[in-house]
Amino acid sequence: MLRYILIAGLACLCCKMFFGRWPWEFASAQPARRQALSRARSLLGVSATASRSEVIEAHKRRVAMVHPDRGGTNDQVHEANAARDLLIGDLPDLN
């Protein structure tokens, strides 16, 4: 029994060394797309049920705050544009 505990501990250490994460951290990780959507919603300050018009209005507000003419950077504007595109692309089609 002790042998199996030592093997499991060694396997956990190897996982941490090679992947940079403990094995139990893989189980709780969000899929990349869901994580990107969550980040985009957070950046624009909209809810998960936001409509297209709400996303566009939030994008306009965000770009007005981070525009280079107002002290922001081009990277911040690109990030806001990418968040808008991702959220609008994730909306269901109403055809």
C-alpha positions as CSV (number, residue, x, y, z in Angstrom):
1,M,0.0,0.0,0.0
2,L,2.8,2.4,0.9
3,R,4.4,1.6,-2.5
4,Y,1.2,2.9,-4.3
5,I,1.1,6.1,-2.3
6,L,4.8,6.8,-3.1
7,I,4.1,6.1,-6.8
8,A,1.1,8.4,-6.8
9,G,3.1,11.2,-5.1
10,L,5.9,10.8,-7.6
11,A,3.5,10.9,-10.4
12,C,2.0,14.2,-9.0
13,L,5.5,15.7,-8.7
14,C,6.3,14.7,-12.3
15,C,3.1,16.3,-13.5
16,K,4.0,19.5,-11.7
17,M,7.5,19.5,-13.2
18,F,6.5,18.8,-16.8
19,F,3.2,20.7,-17.0
20,G,3.6,23.3,-14.3
21,R,0.3,22.3,-12.7
22,W,-0.8,19.8,-10.2
23,P,-3.0,16.9,-11.6
24,W,-6.1,18.2,-9.7
25,E,-5.7,21.6,-11.3
26,F,-6.5,20.0,-14.7
27,A,-9.9,18.9,-13.5
28,S,-11.0,22.4,-12.4
29,A,-9.6,24.2,-15.5
30,Q,-12.2,25.9,-17.7
31,P,-12.1,25.2,-21.4
32,A,-10.2,27.9,-23.3
33,R,-13.2,29.3,-25.1
34,R,-15.3,29.6,-22.0
35,Q,-12.4,31.3,-20.2
36,A,-11.9,33.7,-23.1
37,L,-15.7,34.5,-23.1
38,S,-15.6,35.2,-19.4
39,R,-12.6,37.5,-19.8
40,A,-14.3,39.3,-22.7
41,R,-17.4,39.8,-20.6
42,S,-15.4,41.1,-17.7
43,L,-13.4,43.5,-19.9
44,L,-16.6,45.0,-21.4
45,G,-18.6,44.8,-18.2
46,V,-21.5,42.8,-19.6
47,S,-23.5,39.8,-18.3
48,A,-23.6,36.4,-19.9
49,T,-27.1,37.2,-21.2
50,A,-26.1,40.5,-22.9
51,S,-27.7,41.2,-26.2
52,R,-25.9,42.4,-29.3
53,S,-26.8,46.1,-28.7
54,E,-25.6,45.8,-25.0
55,V,-22.3,44.4,-26.2
56,I,-21.9,47.2,-28.8
57,E,-22.7,49.9,-26.2
58,A,-20.3,48.5,-23.7
59,H,-17.6,48.3,-26.4
60,K,-18.2,52.0,-27.3
61,R,-17.9,53.0,-23.6
62,R,-14.7,50.9,-23.2
63,V,-13.1,52.3,-26.4
64,A,-13.9,55.8,-25.4
65,M,-12.0,55.2,-22.1
66,V,-8.9,53.5,-23.5
67,H,-8.6,55.4,-26.8
68,P,-5.0,56.6,-27.5
69,D,-6.3,60.2,-27.8
70,R,-7.4,59.9,-24.1
71,G,-4.3,58.4,-22.7
72,G,-4.9,54.7,-23.6
73,T,-3.0,52.5,-25.9
74,N,-3.6,50.8,-29.2
75,D,-3.3,47.4,-27.5
76,Q,-6.2,48.3,-25.2
77,V,-8.4,49.3,-28.2
78,H,-7.4,46.0,-30.0
79,E,-8.3,44.1,-26.8
80,A,-11.7,45.7,-26.6
81,N,-12.3,45.1,-30.3
82,A,-11.4,41.4,-29.9
83,A,-13.7,41.1,-26.9
84,R,-16.6,42.6,-28.9
85,D,-16.0,40.3,-31.8
86,L,-15.8,37.3,-29.6
87,L,-19.0,38.1,-27.7
88,I,-21.0,39.0,-30.8
89,G,-19.7,35.8,-32.5
90,D,-20.9,33.8,-29.6
91,L,-24.5,35.1,-29.8
92,P,-27.1,32.7,-31.1
93,D,-28.3,33.3,-34.7
94,L,-31.9,34.6,-34.8
95,N,-32.6,33.5,-38.4
